[in-house]
Amino acid sequence: MRVKTHYLVEGCILSKDIVGRIGNPIINKKTILDTEMLNVLKAFLISEVSVEKTLINGQQYHPREVIDEEKEDLKEEPSFITNYLKTVQIYKQYFKNWQAGSKVEVAKIREIMIPLLKKALNNPSVIFSLHHYCTKEDYLYHHAISVGLISGYIAQKKKFDVGDVIQITMAGCLVDCGMAKISPSILDKKTALTAQEYEEVRKHPIYSLRMLQSTSILKETVKYAILQHHERLDGSGYPTGKHGTTPHAFSRVVAVADVYHAMTSERSYRKKQSPFKVMEMILHDDFGKFDISVIKILLAGIANYAIGSKVRLSNGSAAEIIFIDENAQTRPLVKLLDSSELLYLDRNRELFIEEIM
């Protein structure tokens, strides 16, 4: 919906780019408006913008006046992002309950995840923008829902049967439920963890398994995936970190989804990185740690939905993705917006995509 800027509040989400006079975006769609962004709008004398009907905290946004109910707003069915943000907030409440000692009610998690998964699989492009909505404050809850959806997408592409796709989605959503047993002082810390704190966090797969061990809704293979999602093919990782321990196929899917979303999301102690940069790091820096077939599926998905996207390069230049070579998917051909110059990133290795805008 389109509203006057003076009715905006912190937490509004832009649904369309705000474009300057020369055609370049001033602020990109999917941006979560905070005090700084609201001041930018005032500075540029922007009088009205298009925003989602849901705030980042999952609550409905009710401005005092709506200029235009855009076409997508006329549909009775809520948008994917509205459902996603509400699901994150429901999961957040469940997590708080687990921290207080409540049991994990897997059936309730399934109730909120299956409808969202169906929406995501019907429109896979939304899966590759999930990281845009992740906030530092609610990272754990966004991460759970997003890893579940990304895992489900990969599982479907790997031709798992429908039942296993749902089970893998559930695994992705619940791998970090054991974080509820970690001290809140560690979970809420704004700086990098100490070695001792990190060792405590590394116990969360074991805690997760204990919390889910008695449920009959999850297959035993899913419970293995939950325990093993931080194990790596080269024997590194945790909680065992043993050579010769081969993670289950479900675990290999969740492992890639987990690290991908973590690295593309803003964290209290680490800045987010673009999907292209993250996939390049997974392919090269972490070579041998992850299942290459899973990596290829995720990378192909990113590439398929990135053509035409506006990006910011590592030198600050704004560009548009024109073409992606299947042999160099992390380094596409881009066109600079200010000069229309074509730049093949595979031949300019000093540059990389800093952000998809």
PyMOL commands that set and color helices and strands:
alter all, ss='L'
color gray80, all
select helices_A, chain A and resi 5-7+35-43+71-74+80-99+106-122+124-133+139-157+162-174+177-181+184-187+195-201+204-212+220-228+249-264+275-284+292-304+345-347
alter helices_A, ss='H'
color red, helices_A
select strands_A, chain A and resi 2-4+18-19+25-27+48-50+310-313+318-323+333-336+342-344+353-356
alter strands_A, ss='S'
color yellow, strands_A
deselect
rebuild
show_as cartoon
